[in-house]
Amino acid sequence: MGFTSILVRENQPSGRIGGGDHDITAYRLINMRNHLNEKSLDQLKVEALKMEKYIHSKSEFPIMGGLHDYIGSIKKEELVEIMTRMMLNNQELLEIEVYNSVVAPEKKLTFLGDDNSTTETEEEREPKMVGGLVDYIWRQTDETLRQWALTCDKFDKEKRNIHVLGGLHDYIDVLSREQLMEIILKHSRTYSELNSGVSLNKLAMTYGFAQPEEKKEETEPLMVGGLVDYIWRESEDVLRQWALTCERYEKERKNIHLLGGLVNYVRLLNKEQLMNIILDYARKYPELNSRVELNNLAQSYGIAPSEEEVLLKMGGGLHDYIWRLPEETLRQWALTCDKYDRKTRNVNFRGGLVNYVRLLKKEELIQIIMDFAKQYPELNSATKLQELATSYGLTTPEN
């Protein structure tokens, strides 16, 4: 079955997914997905970052974090799906001409002066890097990138015999991964001896920006008790809430007020990555090494709904328990509601929700079900939905 779209139309008052131009959008999306699949992973990485830059440029607020934070470890299939979501949220990108203009290389610049005027792109003027850091810098941790950037900065100052107070170290903690990588790669183009992770690590230790590995292990705080004892048993939803809570806590501690960050990509992280993020914060801030404290903070930040909010949101029915159901059940119920609606209205056409239900997030599935439950009160019951799902062949009866 072909890839189709998540069609959320802003002008639909009910917030329902779908619309009269469903087939046109789905057709364009399939074409664009095929177009993306023809490209190599390296090409897609470059184009995805340009797409993200274009989308960020439309925002009136600064946005930190994003694709560049994890693009080095992403697989082609995942990247195609991410790019597709970006297109769906910015549907002008479904037009191939618009897409090509966004991801195209920089426009050519003409330098006039004499009869031998030259025309070249920014990329042609910029020395190209083949091999070295560019091959693996994406996989480095934030801490390593900060150490390398400071190392490059100090190396450059020593080479040019510059002795001034202040500089990069005054603001390095607020730089994004992309900004740090740009600083490092720029210096490594100027000084070929910096185009090596081994050289940068040695210099970082010489300058005191990094510790030798054996000392690092000795000073790394070990976690005994607390989250480490039970974090593995938590659901991904809870881990996402805790990770966002930890980031918000640190921003408040450091008095950082910027949009974006972890919230931009938290749903793309797997369970292990989420646990690592949370445990890193818990080592930094021991007060976060507690389920009770994280849950309390998550509710106070509005990241997790309180039990009272969940129960009272609709005053009974599905809303009493729908948030606790697994995604597979929610998918079955959403498809059941969609089919029930079609049968009730005697609407018969191919495609629809079944084509993109697996791309929807848990909150989107819940919203679809609750919208139908408002329209058809008889659907505001788990028993009724399970019966219908079984009769429609969307699930198998329990033994």
N, C-alpha and C positions, 0 to 999 in steps of 0.2 A: 504494500500500500504506500502510495506516495506521501511525501511530507506536505502538510498543509499548515494553515495559519491559526494563530490566536487572534480572532477578530474582535477587538474591543473598539466599538465606535463611540467617540466622545459625545456625539449628538443623540445618543440613545438614552432617554431618561431613566430607563429601568436598569441600566448598567449591564444588560444582557449581552452575551456574545453572539455575533452573527450580523446579518444585514443583507440588503438587496444586492450589494456588490460583492458578496461572499465569494462567488465563483471566480470573478475577475481577480480579486486579491489572491485567492488560492493559486490561480493559474500563474500570476506574476511571481508569486513566492516559489513555486515549483521551478520555474525557469531560472530564478536567481540562485536557488539552491544547487541546481545542476551546474550553473556557471561557477559557483564557488567550489564544487567538488572537482572540477577540472583543474584547479590550481594546486600547487604544491603547498605544504604546510608553511614553509618559509614565506611564500607569497601572501598567504592568508594572514600571517602574523602582521606583516607590514600593513596590509589593507585594513585589518581589524583595528589597529591602533589609529590609523587615519580616520576611520569611521568614528571611533570613540572621540577623537579630537574634534571632529566636525560636530558631533552631538553635544559635547561639552561647550563648544563655542556658542551654542544657542541658549545656554543658561546664563542668567544674569548674576549668578553666584559662583564663587570659586569652588571647584570640586577636587577633592584629593582622592587618591587611590583609583583603582579601576583595573582594566585588563593588564596593564604593564606590571601589576603586582604578582601575577601568576601565569602570564602567557608562556613563560619558558617551559613549564611542565605540562602544558595542555595538549591534548590529542586533537588530531584533525577533525574527527567527528564532533567533538565537544565544541571546537572553535566554530565550525559551520553552524551549529545550533545557536551559539551565542550571537553570531553575526546575523542570523535569521531573526532572532528576537529583537536585535537592535533595529533591523529593517521594519519589523512589525510596529515598533513603537515610534518609528520615524518613516512613515510609508512613502515619502518622496524617494527614499533609497531603493524602493522596489522598481523604479524606472531605471533601466540600464544606463541611460545617458547621464542621469544624475549621479548614480553610483560611480561610474567611471570618472566623472569630474571630481568627485570627492577623494577617490583613492589614487588619482593620477599623480605622476611625479611633478615636482615643482615646475611651473611654467618657465620657459626659456628666457634668459636675460640677455639683452643685446648691449654690448659695450661699444659706444661710438667714439671715434677719435681720429682715425686715419683710414686709409683705403683698406687696411687689413682688419676691419672690424670683425670681432668674433662673436659667435652666439653659442652659449653653453648653459647647461642646467646647473642648479645649485649642487646636485649630486656629482656632476662632472668636475666642478670646481673643488669640491670637498675630497680630500684624499680618501680612497676606499680602503677599508680594512678587510683583509683576507686572512682568516685564521687568527689565533690568539684569543684575547678576551671576548671578542664579539661572538665567539662560538659557545661560550658557557657563562657569560656574565649574568644571563637571565636566571640561572639556577641558584645564584648566591643569596644568602639571607640578607635582610635589611641591615643587620649589624655589620656584616662583612662589607657591604657596599659603603656604609658610613666610614668604616676604617680605611677602605681603599681611597675614597674621595679625599679624606683628610691627608692621607699619605701622598697622594698626587699633588695636592695643594702645597704641602710643605716641600716636596721635592722640587716643584716649580719655583717656589720662592728662593730655595737654596741655589738653584741653577742661575737665577737672575739676580742673586745677591740682594733680595728684598727683605728688609727687617722692619715689619710693622706689627703693632698690636691689633688684635681683632681679626676678623675674616670669616672664613667658611665655618669654623667651629661655633660661631655665635648663633648660626641659624640652621645648622645641619639637621637638627631633630625635626624640623617642619618640612623638609624636602621629601618629595615623593620618590619612589623607586626609579621612575623614569628620569627624573632630574638628577639623581645620584649617578645613574648609569651614563647620562650625557656628560657629566663632569669628568668621570673616569675615562670614558672613551675619547673625549677631546684631548685630555692630557696624554693619553697613550698614542694618539696620532702625532703629537709634538715630540714625545720622547719614546722611542721604540723600546727602550729598556723597561718601560712601564706596561708594555703589552703582554704581560704574563702574570697569572695569579700567583705563581711561586715567588716571583720578584716582589710583587706588591705585599704578600704576606711577610716576607723577610724585612722589607723596609718598614712595614707597619709595626713590627716588633722592635726594630731598631729605634724608631721614633717614639715608641711607648704607646702607640694607638691600639696595639693588640698584645696579648700575652702568649707566651709559648703554650702549645697544646697541653703539656703536662700540668702547667700551672692553672690553666683554664679549668681543667677537670677538678683540680683540688679546690678551687674557689667557687665552683658551680654549686649552688645550694641544693641539697637533696631534699626531696619532699617525702616526709614520713607522716602518714595519716592524712585525713582530710579528703579533698577531692580525688586524689590519686587512688583511693580505696574503692570508689564507686562510680567514678565518671564514665567508665566503660559501659555501665548499664543504662545510661540515660539515652533518651531518644534524640534523633537529629534535631527535632524542633526545639527541644530544651537546650541542646548544645548551641544552636544558633542564637537563642535568646541570651544565654550566658556569655557567649563571645561578644555580642553587641554590647551587653551590659559592661563587660570588662573594658572594652574600648571607650565607652562613654565615661566610665569611672576615671580612667587615666586622663582623658581630655579635660575633665573637670578639675582634676588634681593639678594639671599643667596649665590650666586656664587657656586652653586652645579652643577657638570658636571658628571652625571651618566646616563647610558642608562636605558630604562624600565620605570616603573611607571604606571601612569594612562592609557597611550596609550595601555598597554597590555590587559586591560579588559574594556575599556570605552564602547565598543559595547555591553557588557553584562549588563550594568546598565540601570535601567528603568528611566522614565522621572523624577519621584520624587527624586531619588537618584542623578541624574545629577543636578537638581535645588538646592538641599541641598549643594552639593559640590561648586557650583558657588557662592551661597549666603554666605557660610562660608568664601570664599576667599574675597568676596566683603566687609564683615565686617572687615576683617584683613587689606585690602588695599582699602580704600574708592575710590581711582581713578578707580577701576574696577567696581564700581557701576553705570555703564553706558553702554547702548547698543552700542552707537557710539564708545566709547573707546575700548570695547571688539571686535567689528568688525574690527576696524583699526588694533589692535594688532594681531588678528587672521590672517589677510591678510599679515601683515609684517612678521609674523612667518612662513608663508606658510601653515598654518593650514586650512585656507579657501581660495578658489580661488577668485581673484578680478573679478568684473563684466566684465572687459575688457578681462581678460584671458579666462573666460567662453565663451564669444561671439566670440573671435578670434581664439579659439583653432582649429576649423576646417573650419572656414570661411563660415558659413551658414548651413542651414539644421537642423538636429536634435540637433546639439550641441548648437544651440541658446537657447534651452529651456529644453533639456532633464534633466538637473540637478534639475530643479524645479518640476519635475513630482513625484507623489506618487509612493511608491514601488510596489503597486498592479498593476498599469499601466505598470511599467517597467517589472514586471514578465510576464504580458500578451504579451508584445511586444517581449521579449526574446524568449518565447515559439513560438510566431508567426514566428520570424526569423528562428528559428530552423526547424519548419515545412516547411517553404518556401524553405529552403536549401535542405531538404530531397526530397521534390517534384521535385525541379529543377534537382537534381542529380539522381532522381529515386532510392533513397535508402530507403529500407523498413526493419526496425527492431524494436523490442519492447524496451521500456525503453528509456534512454537518459536524456536530460535536465529536462523533466517533473518529474523525480524521485528525483531531488535534488534542484530544482529551489528555493524552500522556504528557503533553507539554505544559499543562496547567499546574500552577502551584496549589498547595493545600487550601490557602485562603480563597483562591479563585474557584476551586471546586465547591467549597462551602457556600460561596456567594451564589453560584448557579443553583445549587439545591435549595437554598433558602428563598431565592427569588421565585422558583417554581412553587415552593410550599406556600408562599403568600398568595400566589395566583390560584393554586388548587389546595385548599386546606386539607383535603384527604391525604395529601402527600406529606403532611407534617407528622409523620409517624414512621419509626424504624421498622415496625412490623409490616406496615403496608408497603414500604419501599422494598423490603426483602422479598415479600411475596411477588411483587411485580417484577423485580429483577430476575427471580427464578422463572416466572412465567414467560418472560421475554428471552430467556436463554442467556442472560448476561452474567449469571452466577450459577453455581451448582447447589442443590439443596444439601443441607448438612445431614451427615449420616446419623 
